[in-house]
Every structure is written in C-alpha cells, then in structure tokens.
Amino acid sequence: MYNRHILFSKDWRTIMDTRIQKLAKLLVEYSCEVKPGEKVLGNYEGESTRPLVRQIIKEIYRVGGVPFA
C-alpha cells in the first residue's frame, strides 16, 4: 500500500517548482532586466520565500548577473 499524502506532496512540490522557476525568470529577465556583469542586491524575509529567492539567484547567474547580499 502507498501513502497518498507523500505522493501528493511530491507532485505539489514539482508543480510549485515550475511556477517558481517561471516567476523567477520573469522577474530577472523582464521586470529587472538584469544584464551580464550587473550586480543585483537581494533581500528577503521569512523561510517561505527561500525557494523563490534561490531560484532568482540561479536566474541572475544564468543571465550573467552577480547576486550579492
């Protein structure tokens, strides 16, 4: 027998990861228009924002920016 809660949790995280990736890409490329070599200061509050912040940092590196805190 399988645990439905665990399966649901894994699926939910996958869906949220996709949303977080899309939002981070939109924020970095469109809203902030981060360019290669540009320094980007990030500030966040609370543990619930950590997955989005991590993805934003990855996106900044991907476009050639330099995140710092």
N, C-alpha and C positions, 0 to 999 in steps of 0.2 A: 504494500500500500504506500502511496506517496502523500506528502504533506502539501496540500493546496496552497497554504499560506506562503511557503517557501517558493513555490513555483510562481505564484502571483508576484511576490516581492522581486524576484529576478526579472520578470517581464516588465514590471513597473520601472525598475531602475534603468533598463535598456531604453524604454520609451523616454524617460526623463533625460537620459544622457543624450539622446538625439536632439531633444528640444534645447538642452543646454548648449550643445555644440552649435546649433543653428543660431541661437541668440548671441553667443559669444562671437561668432563670425560676423554677424550683423553689426554688433557694437564696435568691433575692431575695424572692419572694412568700411562700413557705411557711416555710422554715427560719429566715430572719432577719426576716421580716415587716417589710420596710423601708416606712416611711411617708413621705409628702410632707414635705420640709424636713429630714428626718433625715440627719445626717452619718454616712457609712459609711467606716471605715478599711479599706483593703485591703492585704494583704501577701502576696507570693508569692515562690517560689524557682524558678529554672530556666526555660529557654526553652520547655520542653514545656508549661508551664502558661499561657503567654501567650494563646493563643486563648480559653481559658475565662475568664481574667481580663478580657480585652477585652469579652467578651460579658456578663459580670457587671456591668461598668461601664455598658454600654449599658442593661441592665435596671434598674440603680439610677436612671439618669437617666429612664428611661421611667416609673417609678412615682413620680417626683418627688423622689427622694433626691439627696444631694450626696456623690459619692465623693471621697475625698482620700487622699493618701499621705504 
